[in-house]
Amino acid sequence: MIDLHSHVLPGIDDGAPNLDVSIAMLDAWVANGFHTVAATPHLMQPLDASYAAAVDRAFREVEPLAAARGLTLLRGYEIRLSPGVPDQLRRGDMIGLDGTDLVLIDLPFTDWPLYVDDTLFGVQTSGSRIILAHPERYPPIQEDPSKAEELVGRGIYLQVTIGSFSGAFGKRAKKSAETLLERGLVHLLATDAHSAGHRMAAVPAGLDRLRDLIGEGGLHQLTIEAPASLLNGDPPPEPVAMAATTWRDRLPWRRI
């Protein structure tokens, strides 16, 4: 499987605090069946030389340890959307995923700032393709899934966190993740792991829940085919279509 969202680099952001935790994360990815992982530390402001150098040092520290475990480690950032991001991209700041035109974008977890729609359009007109991180966790999308439909209609790819399907981020995020899946709005999945703990520990149960919902074929598409296509510069397959269900259909005894 391919994971295009993680915080594995030690001492950079709120992810792995040290190399020991990074190593534990690498081992967990292997145990869960991943072969490629993108290191995407938070980028909350314009990329400066000091932060870029720190990220580069941490990446060069972790990459050989990943390779020794059969993992390919990719470079990238999780970019907090702000009105200045399109200009960063136009001037050539290296903030895309592994040298591609893909950018991993996240939004505030509170409201939907007025600048969001115009700025997303600015990112796209800069020549970049957008992967939106964890849409199921944004309250405006939880309250109104049509917002996600609008984003997908504009050519934005939605990346849902695997742990959301096992309830790792609460009932609202779990319900939202399944709603997005039912509506055919999920393009790919990721761990968004910050350690070998909470989020990574939720991955096996999240994968099991996804197998219940979309089967092995659907899971293969969202964790292998779609991210590989995006990295290759191709559009991903159409989102997996999942039949709408009621809450009664989701009860464990209904699947026995």
N, C-alpha and C positions, 0 to 999 in steps of 0.2 A: 504494500500500500504506500501511498504518497501523502505526506502531511505538509501542507504549505503554510502552516502557521504555528510557531512555537517560540518559546523564550528560554532557549537552552544555553545561551552564552552566559558565562559566569560573571557576576558583578557588574552587569550593564544596566539592567532595569529592575523591575519587580519580579523577574524570573529567577533562574538559578543563582543563588547567592555566592556559590563557590564551585570549584571544579568537581568536587565529590558529588554534588547534586547533579551537575551536568552528566557525569558518568552514569549515575543511577537512571537518569532520564534516557540516555542512549540505550541502556540495557532493557528498559521498559519498552521502548519502541521496537526493539528486536523481538522481544517476547510477544508483543502484540501483532507482529507480522508486517511491520513497516520496513521499506528498503530505502526510502528517500525522505528527507526532512529538511524543511526550510527554517533557518534561524532568522527570526523576524523580530528583533528588539523594537521596543516602542520608539517612534520618532515623533516627539511632541512639538517640535519647532524646526525651523530650517536646519538642515544638516551642516554642522560646522566641522572644521578640520580636527578638532580635539575629539569630538564624539566619534567621528568616522575612524580615527586612529584607534580609539579604544575598542570599537567594535571589531576592527580588523585584527587587533592583537588577540581578542577573545576567540574570534573565529579560527585563527591559525592555531590556537591552543586546542580547540575541540575537534577540528576537522580530522586530524590523524587518528584520534581516539574513535571517532565515528567510522572511519574507513577500516580500522582494525576489526570492527564488528560487522562489516559488510554494509554499512549505511553510507549513502551519499548525502553530504551536507551542502545545502544551497544557501546563498546569501540573500538577504532582503531586509525589509523593515515593515513594521505595522505602523502606518502613517495616520496620525490624527488629522482628520480633515480640517483645514482652515482656509480662509480666502487666499492665502499666499501659495498654496500647494501647486496650482497650475503654473505659476511663474517659476517655481523650483524645477518643475519638469521641463519647461520650455528652455531654461538655461542649461539643462543637461545634468542636473544633480543626479548622482547615481543612487537612486532610492527605489528602483524597481526590483522585481524578483529575479535574481540571478542573471542580470543583464538583459532581461526581456522587457517588453513594453507593458508587462503586468505590474499593477500597483495594488498592494493590500491596504485597504482603507478602513479605518474605524471612525465611529461617531461618538458623541457624548452619550452617556447612559441615562441622561435626564430628559432633555427636551429635544426638539427638532429645530436647530437654529435656522434663522431665516436665510442664511447664506448657503445652506446645504445644497439645494437643487441647482442653483446657478454654478456653484463651485464644482459639483460633480460633472456638470456639463463642460466646465472649463478644463477639468482633468482629461475628459474624453477628447476635446478638441486639441489638446496638447499632443495627441497621438498615443495616449496611454489607454490600456484596457483595465477596468476596475474590477477587483474582487472585493466585495464588501464583507468584512469579518462579522461573525456572530449576529446576524440580523434578528435572530429570534430573541435576543436579549434587550433590544431597544424598546422601551415602553411604547413609543408611538406606533411601532409595527405590531407589538402585542395587542394593542387596542384596536388597530385598524390594519389588517393584513393587506388591504388594497394598496397601501403604501409600498409594500414589497412588490406587488404586481406592477406598479408604475415603474419601479426601478428596473425590474427585469425587462419590461417593455422598452426601456431606454438602452438596453444592451449591457446592463451591469450584472455581474455574476455574483450569486449569493453563496457564501460559505458558512455552513452551519456547524457548530461545535458538536462533536460526537457525544460528549458527556451530557449535553442538554437532553438527549433522548432517554437518559437514565435518571433524570431529575437532579443532576449535579448542581444546577443553577436555579432550582426551585420549580414549583408547579407551573408558574406562568410561562417560564422559558420552555419547559417541556411541552406544554400545550401549544405554544407558538411554533416550536420546531416541527411538531407533527402537523399543524395546520399548513405551514409552508410546504411540507412534503405532500400533503393531500392536494394542494393547489398546483403542484408541479412547478415549484419555484426554487427548488434546491439544486444548485449546480454541482457542488462539491462539499466535502466534509474535511474537518481538521480537528486536531486535539486542543490547540491553543494552550498547550501544557506550559506551566510555569515552574513545575517541580516534578518529582516522581510521586507526589502525593495526590491530593484531591482530584484534580482534573485528569491526570493520567490514570489514577485508580478507577475512574468512572468509565474509561474507554471500553473494557470488555463488556460490561453490562449495556453500554450504549450500542455497541456493535450487535449484541444479541437482540436488542430491541429493534434495530434497523433490519436485521434478518427477518424478524417477524413481520415487519411492515412492508418491505420491498423485496425480500428474498436475496439470495446470494448474487444473482445477476445485477440487481439494482445496486447492491452494496459495492460490487466490483466496479460499476460505472462511476459511482460517486467518489471512490477512493483511489481508483487506478486510471480508468479511461479518461475521465474528465480532467483531472489535474495534468496528466501527461499531454493531452491535447492542447491545453492552455500553454504549457511550457514550450511546446513545439510551435506555437504561433497559430494554432488552429482553433476554431470555435469548439467548445465542448459539445458532447451529444445533447440532445434535448433533455431537459430535466426528467428524472424518473417519474412516471405517472403512477400514483398510488390511489386506489379506490377510496373514496370518502368513507369514513366510518363514524359510528356513534360511540358514545362513552361505553355503552353496553358491549360493543364489539371488542373493546380494549381490555375487558376483564379477563384475567388469566384463564378462568374456566371456559370461556368461549373458544379458546384455542386448543382445548384438549380433545 
